[in-house]
Amino acid sequence: MALAFAVLCVCGLSAQNPTPPAPGATGAPVTPPVTAPQTPAETASKPAVTQAPAPATTTYGRVVTDTAPLRCWPGAVASPPVFEESLTKDQVVVVGRVENGFRAIAVPLGPVGYVSRKFTEATADGQVKTKGAKVSFRFRPRSSEPPVSQLADGTVLQVVGEQDDWYRVRVPGIDAWVAEGEVQIGDQADPALATAYQAWQQKNEAEVKARLEQIAAKAAREAQDQVDLSAVQIVQDAFTVEMKKPVGEQSYEPLYEALDKLLPTLAAESAGRAAIDTLKKRMDTQSWIAKAISVRDSRPPVVEAASADKRDPLEAFQSSGWLRHERRLAAAGVYYLEKGGQRLCLLTCDTGRYDLALFVGREISVNGPRRRPATDSLSVVDAERIRVLGTETR
C-alpha cells in the first residue's frame, strides 16, 4: 500500500508540473534556467530573473568533446543560434534538465549576450540596469533577429564590455544548451568538480569586476586632475597679477619655485603636469621680455659731442636752458627749461630715446616738435635731440 501511494503522489506531481515545450528557431521564450551555486553576497546582487525552483543538489558534469558550442535554445535546427562562448574538453559545468536531446547548462553569471544601450541606464560607478518592460537579451548585437529572452525593468546587467550601441553582458538565470552527448555526469562525490566550477565562476566575476574598477579608477583620476589643475591655477593667477606690475617690479622666481615644489606631488599621468609645462613656457617668455625692456631702459643716454659750430645755440636748436623738474600733488611731475630765472617751455620725450631725469640740473639745447596745450600757458617741446652745454655747479 505504501509503495502504491508513493507512486500515485509522484504521478500527481508530474501532472501539476509538466515539462515546458522546447522553443523553436523562431525565438520562443527561453526555458526556465538552471540555477548555479551562489554565495550569499552573489545572491543579494543578482537581478530578478524568473527562475525555476533551485534543485536540492547541484549536479556537475564534464565536457567530453573538444568543443561544445552553447546553443540559445534546445531546438533541432540545421543552423541553431549559439552564444559567443564555447565549452572545451574536461570543463566542469552545472547541468540541468534534458529537452529534445539537449542538456541545459548553467554558466556562472549567465552566457554572454547583448542588450541595446537605448534600453538601459547606467550609474556613475558603472552599474547598468535595464530600462523598460521586456528588454531584449540577444545572442549577438543585431535587432533583426528574435531575442533569446526578455528582461524585466530594472534587471541588473553584468557588463563585460561594449560594442557600438550595445552592452556585452551576462544575465544570471539564462540557460545555455549543449548536445546531451557532449557532456557526461561526473562523480558528485569528487570535490574537484565543485572546485573547478567555482574557478570558472571566479573568472567570470573578475571580468565584470575589472570593468567596474577601471571606471572607478578613471573617475578617481579625473577628480584628482581637478585638484591638481586647481593648484596650478593658483600659480597662474599670481602670474597674471605679476604681469600687470611695472617691468622693473616683476619677479617670477617665487612662481618657478612654487611650480617646482608642486610637480613632484603629481601623478605621472596627471593633467596638472601639462598645465605646469604650459605655464612655465609663458613665464619664460614674459621673463625674457621683462629683462629685455630692463636692459634697454638701463642704457646711458646718447650724448652728442659738441660740434665746432660756434653759432648761437638758439640758431641750431629750438630752445636752450637749464632742465628743471617740478613735482605736482596728485599728478605726474613735469620737466621744463629755465633761463634767466624764467621758464621757457615744458619738455617731454615721447619716443623714449632720452630719460629726462638724467639731464636735470644740466644746461641743454633741444630740438623737437612744439605744441601749446590749451590747459597750460607754456608750450611743450617733445625732445627728439638733446645737446648738453654744461653742468650746474653745486
VMD Tcl script that draws the C-alpha trace (Angstrom):
set ca {
  {0.00 0.00 0.00}
  {2.78 2.47 0.88}
  {4.53 1.84 -2.41}
  {1.29 2.37 -4.37}
  {0.62 5.61 -2.50}
  {4.09 6.91 -3.32}
  {3.64 6.10 -6.99}
  {0.32 7.97 -7.03}
  {1.94 11.05 -5.42}
  {4.73 11.11 -7.95}
  {2.27 10.85 -10.82}
  {0.16 13.64 -9.36}
  {3.15 15.96 -9.02}
  {4.23 15.21 -12.59}
  {0.79 16.17 -13.84}
  {0.95 19.51 -11.98}
  {4.45 20.40 -13.27}
  {4.68 19.23 -16.87}
  {7.94 19.75 -18.76}
  {7.68 23.00 -20.81}
  {7.90 22.61 -24.60}
  {11.21 23.41 -26.25}
  {11.34 26.75 -28.08}
  {11.84 26.62 -31.82}
  {14.18 28.57 -34.01}
  {11.63 31.37 -34.25}
  {12.70 32.82 -30.91}
  {10.16 31.47 -28.40}
  {10.82 32.37 -24.76}
  {13.69 30.53 -23.17}
  {13.02 27.61 -20.85}
  {13.39 28.02 -17.09}
  {17.10 28.41 -16.24}
  {19.46 26.08 -14.48}
  {20.50 27.53 -11.13}
  {24.26 27.52 -10.42}
  {25.59 27.53 -6.84}
  {25.85 31.05 -5.41}
  {27.40 32.67 -2.39}
  {25.20 34.82 -0.08}
  {26.80 38.00 -1.44}
  {26.11 36.94 -5.02}
  {22.50 36.08 -4.22}
  {21.94 39.61 -2.88}
  {23.38 41.21 -6.05}
  {21.62 39.03 -8.65}
  {18.86 40.56 -10.81}
  {15.26 39.45 -10.53}
  {15.14 36.92 -13.39}
  {12.34 34.38 -13.42}
  {13.83 31.03 -12.47}
  {12.66 27.55 -11.72}
  {12.92 26.49 -8.08}
  {16.55 25.72 -7.21}
  {17.36 21.98 -7.14}
  {18.08 20.42 -3.81}
  {21.50 19.36 -5.01}
  {23.90 20.64 -7.68}
  {24.77 18.20 -10.44}
  {28.18 18.60 -12.04}
  {29.30 17.26 -15.36}
  {32.34 17.30 -17.64}
  {32.55 18.18 -21.32}
  {33.70 15.12 -23.27}
  {34.14 16.68 -26.72}
  {36.89 19.01 -27.91}
  {34.39 21.86 -28.35}
  {30.79 22.20 -27.26}
  {29.05 25.33 -28.61}
  {26.46 26.86 -26.29}
  {23.07 26.90 -28.02}
  {20.47 29.55 -27.24}
  {17.58 27.01 -27.33}
  {17.22 23.22 -27.34}
  {15.77 23.27 -30.85}
  {16.82 20.77 -33.52}
  {17.50 23.07 -36.47}
  {20.22 22.94 -39.11}
  {21.93 26.19 -38.02}
  {20.96 26.84 -34.40}
  {21.69 30.25 -32.82}
  {24.64 29.94 -30.47}
  {26.26 32.21 -27.88}
  {29.79 33.56 -28.33}
  {31.18 31.19 -25.70}
  {32.03 27.55 -26.31}
  {32.92 24.88 -23.78}
  {36.16 22.95 -24.06}
  {37.00 19.38 -23.20}
  {37.08 18.48 -19.48}
  {35.46 21.78 -18.48}
  {33.28 21.31 -15.41}
  {29.72 22.60 -15.71}
  {26.49 22.53 -13.74}
  {23.94 20.51 -15.70}
  {20.16 20.56 -15.62}
  {17.22 19.05 -17.44}
  {17.22 17.38 -20.86}
  {14.99 18.51 -23.72}
  {14.96 17.34 -27.34}
  {18.31 15.63 -26.88}
  {19.97 18.73 -25.39}
  {21.00 19.38 -21.81}
  {20.72 22.73 -20.02}
  {23.99 24.21 -18.79}
  {24.32 26.85 -16.08}
  {27.04 29.38 -16.98}
  {28.32 31.42 -13.99}
  {26.60 34.83 -14.21}
  {24.91 33.61 -17.40}
  {26.10 33.31 -21.00}
  {27.48 36.35 -22.83}
  {24.85 38.24 -24.82}
  {23.92 41.76 -25.88}
  {21.48 44.44 -24.70}
  {20.92 47.69 -26.57}
  {22.18 50.76 -24.73}
  {18.92 52.54 -25.61}
  {17.07 50.35 -23.13}
  {19.47 50.69 -20.22}
  {20.52 53.25 -17.64}
  {23.97 53.44 -16.06}
  {25.14 54.97 -12.79}
  {28.36 56.93 -12.30}
  {30.08 53.86 -10.82}
  {29.37 51.77 -13.94}
  {26.38 49.72 -12.75}
  {23.91 49.11 -15.59}
  {20.22 48.17 -15.40}
  {17.52 47.60 -17.99}
  {15.03 50.41 -18.61}
  {11.58 49.46 -19.79}
  {9.46 46.33 -19.87}
  {10.55 43.26 -21.87}
  {14.05 44.42 -22.80}
  {15.56 42.04 -25.34}
  {18.61 39.94 -24.47}
  {20.26 38.84 -27.74}
  {22.99 36.34 -28.57}
  {24.63 38.87 -30.92}
  {24.28 42.64 -31.46}
  {21.52 42.55 -34.05}
  {17.97 43.76 -33.59}
  {16.73 41.96 -36.71}
  {16.75 38.53 -35.01}
  {14.49 37.14 -32.29}
  {15.82 37.70 -28.75}
  {16.98 34.85 -26.55}
  {14.98 36.24 -23.64}
  {13.16 39.36 -22.50}
  {14.29 41.02 -19.28}
  {12.17 42.80 -16.71}
  {12.56 46.51 -15.97}
  {15.47 47.15 -13.58}
  {17.32 43.89 -14.27}
  {20.96 44.23 -13.23}
  {23.33 43.53 -16.13}
  {26.80 42.12 -15.50}
  {28.61 44.17 -18.15}
  {31.83 42.70 -19.56}
  {32.31 45.10 -22.49}
  {30.77 47.48 -25.02}
  {30.34 47.26 -28.78}
  {28.95 50.22 -30.70}
  {25.47 50.87 -29.26}
  {25.35 47.60 -27.32}
  {26.40 46.40 -23.90}
  {28.08 42.99 -23.88}
  {26.61 41.44 -20.77}
  {25.91 38.36 -18.70}
  {22.49 37.88 -17.13}
  {22.24 35.32 -14.31}
  {19.49 32.76 -14.76}
  {19.57 32.43 -18.57}
  {20.22 28.87 -19.74}
  {22.56 27.67 -22.43}
  {22.26 24.27 -24.10}
  {24.65 21.59 -25.39}
  {24.02 18.28 -27.07}
  {23.41 15.62 -24.47}
  {26.29 13.51 -25.77}
  {28.75 16.43 -25.34}
  {28.63 16.34 -21.54}
  {28.86 13.48 -19.06}
  {27.60 13.48 -15.48}
  {30.57 13.35 -13.08}
  {31.14 11.68 -9.76}
  {29.28 14.03 -7.41}
  {31.43 12.87 -4.51}
  {34.54 14.26 -6.21}
  {35.32 17.70 -4.59}
  {37.43 18.64 -7.60}
  {34.24 19.18 -9.63}
  {32.92 21.92 -7.32}
  {36.39 23.49 -7.13}
  {36.72 23.62 -10.92}
  {33.28 25.17 -11.34}
  {34.00 27.78 -8.68}
  {37.20 28.71 -10.52}
  {35.15 29.30 -13.68}
  {32.70 31.41 -11.69}
  {35.51 33.50 -10.16}
  {36.97 34.10 -13.62}
  {33.65 35.45 -14.93}
  {33.17 37.60 -11.82}
  {36.69 39.02 -12.20}
  {35.87 40.10 -15.76}
  {32.88 42.12 -14.53}
  {34.82 43.49 -11.57}
  {37.74 44.60 -13.77}
  {35.46 46.87 -15.80}
  {33.96 48.45 -12.67}
  {37.43 49.00 -11.21}
  {38.54 50.64 -14.46}
  {35.57 53.03 -14.34}
  {36.25 53.81 -10.68}
  {39.94 54.45 -11.41}
  {39.04 56.80 -14.27}
  {36.63 58.75 -12.07}
  {39.25 58.99 -9.31}
  {41.86 60.19 -11.81}
  {39.51 62.86 -13.19}
  {38.74 64.06 -9.66}
  {42.46 64.24 -8.84}
  {43.09 66.11 -12.10}
  {40.66 68.79 -10.96}
  {42.55 69.12 -7.67}
  {45.91 69.31 -9.48}
  {44.66 71.85 -12.02}
  {43.27 74.00 -9.21}
  {46.71 74.07 -7.59}
  {48.32 75.13 -10.89}
  {45.61 77.76 -11.36}
  {46.67 79.47 -8.12}
  {50.17 80.00 -9.53}
  {48.73 81.08 -12.87}
  {46.60 83.73 -11.16}
  {49.69 85.00 -9.36}
  {51.49 85.15 -12.73}
  {48.66 87.26 -14.18}
  {48.95 89.70 -11.26}
  {52.74 89.89 -11.69}
  {52.49 90.80 -15.40}
  {50.38 93.85 -14.53}
  {53.21 95.33 -12.47}
  {55.81 97.69 -13.96}
  {58.59 95.81 -15.70}
  {61.16 96.72 -13.09}
  {58.98 95.32 -10.30}
  {58.12 91.98 -11.92}
  {59.62 88.90 -10.24}
  {58.92 85.34 -11.38}
  {61.38 83.35 -9.28}
  {58.84 82.67 -6.48}
  {56.41 81.35 -9.09}
  {59.02 78.99 -10.55}
  {59.78 77.72 -7.03}
  {56.08 77.09 -6.36}
  {55.73 75.05 -9.56}
  {58.91 73.07 -8.82}
  {57.50 72.12 -5.42}
  {54.12 71.16 -6.86}
  {55.43 68.99 -9.72}
  {56.78 66.03 -7.63}
  {53.40 65.70 -5.86}
  {51.55 64.98 -9.13}
  {50.98 61.53 -10.60}
  {52.78 60.70 -13.85}
  {49.53 60.84 -15.84}
  {48.14 63.93 -14.08}
  {46.73 66.68 -16.30}
  {48.46 69.13 -13.94}
  {51.86 68.26 -15.43}
  {50.88 69.50 -18.89}
  {49.39 72.63 -17.31}
  {52.68 73.31 -15.47}
  {54.70 72.94 -18.70}
  {52.41 75.40 -20.48}
  {52.59 77.92 -17.64}
  {56.38 77.69 -17.44}
  {56.68 78.46 -21.15}
  {54.54 81.58 -20.68}
  {56.64 82.62 -17.70}
  {59.87 82.08 -19.66}
  {58.60 84.33 -22.45}
  {57.45 87.07 -20.08}
  {60.72 86.92 -18.10}
  {62.70 87.37 -21.30}
  {60.56 90.36 -22.31}
  {60.94 91.96 -18.88}
  {64.73 91.54 -18.95}
  {64.98 92.95 -22.47}
  {62.99 96.04 -21.53}
  {65.08 96.48 -18.39}
  {68.34 96.31 -20.37}
  {67.01 98.73 -22.92}
  {66.00 101.27 -20.29}
  {69.29 100.95 -18.40}
  {71.46 102.12 -21.32}
  {73.16 105.51 -20.74}
  {71.70 108.43 -22.72}
  {73.25 109.19 -26.04}
  {75.10 112.50 -25.68}
  {76.25 114.12 -28.85}
  {79.68 115.74 -28.79}
  {79.75 119.48 -29.12}
  {80.33 120.43 -32.71}
  {82.76 123.03 -33.91}
  {79.84 125.17 -34.93}
  {80.24 128.38 -32.97}
  {76.86 129.71 -33.92}
  {74.44 130.73 -31.26}
  {72.77 127.55 -29.90}
  {69.42 129.23 -30.37}
  {70.01 129.16 -34.09}
  {70.83 125.42 -34.20}
  {68.21 124.33 -31.59}
  {64.69 125.33 -30.81}
  {65.32 126.07 -27.16}
  {68.18 126.13 -24.65}
  {68.23 126.38 -20.88}
  {68.61 124.63 -17.58}
  {66.46 121.48 -17.23}
  {64.35 121.51 -14.05}
  {61.80 119.10 -12.62}
  {58.69 120.10 -10.72}
  {56.65 117.69 -8.63}
  {52.92 118.07 -8.50}
  {50.38 116.76 -6.00}
  {48.02 114.04 -7.26}
  {49.63 114.22 -10.70}
  {52.81 113.33 -12.53}
  {55.67 115.81 -12.27}
  {56.81 117.94 -15.23}
  {60.15 118.86 -16.78}
  {60.81 122.41 -18.02}
  {63.62 124.57 -19.35}
  {64.60 127.64 -17.37}
  {66.87 130.51 -18.36}
  {67.49 133.72 -16.50}
  {65.00 132.72 -13.82}
  {62.18 132.34 -16.32}
  {60.51 129.22 -17.62}
  {60.88 128.88 -21.36}
  {58.87 125.71 -22.14}
  {57.80 122.32 -20.83}
  {59.83 119.34 -22.02}
  {58.76 115.74 -22.83}
  {60.31 112.79 -24.66}
  {57.52 110.60 -26.03}
  {59.93 108.49 -28.14}
  {61.66 107.17 -25.01}
  {65.05 107.93 -26.52}
  {66.12 110.05 -23.55}
  {65.49 109.67 -19.85}
  {64.97 113.34 -18.95}
  {65.71 112.63 -15.29}
  {69.37 112.17 -16.24}
  {69.59 115.76 -17.54}
  {68.07 117.57 -14.57}
  {70.48 120.32 -13.40}
  {72.22 120.50 -16.77}
  {72.16 123.20 -19.40}
  {70.89 121.66 -22.62}
  {69.63 122.57 -26.06}
  {66.75 120.64 -27.56}
  {65.12 120.09 -30.93}
  {61.66 118.57 -31.47}
  {58.02 119.26 -32.23}
  {56.44 122.08 -30.27}
  {52.81 122.29 -29.25}
  {50.82 124.55 -26.94}
  {48.25 122.76 -24.75}
  {45.02 124.61 -24.10}
  {45.36 123.98 -20.34}
  {48.86 125.38 -19.88}
  {50.41 128.80 -20.55}
  {53.76 127.28 -21.63}
  {54.37 125.47 -24.91}
  {55.60 121.85 -24.84}
  {58.65 120.64 -26.74}
  {58.89 116.88 -27.40}
  {62.68 116.32 -27.35}
  {63.99 114.37 -30.32}
  {67.58 115.64 -29.98}
  {69.44 116.91 -26.90}
  {72.85 118.53 -26.61}
  {74.45 119.08 -23.20}
  {76.00 122.53 -22.90}
  {77.12 122.49 -19.27}
  {76.54 121.25 -15.76}
  {75.35 123.30 -12.86}
  {77.98 123.79 -10.14}
  {76.78 122.87 -6.66}
}
mol new
graphics top color blue
foreach p $ca { graphics top sphere $p radius 0.5 }
foreach p [lrange $ca 0 end-1] q [lrange $ca 1 end] { graphics top cylinder $p $q radius 0.2 }
display resetview
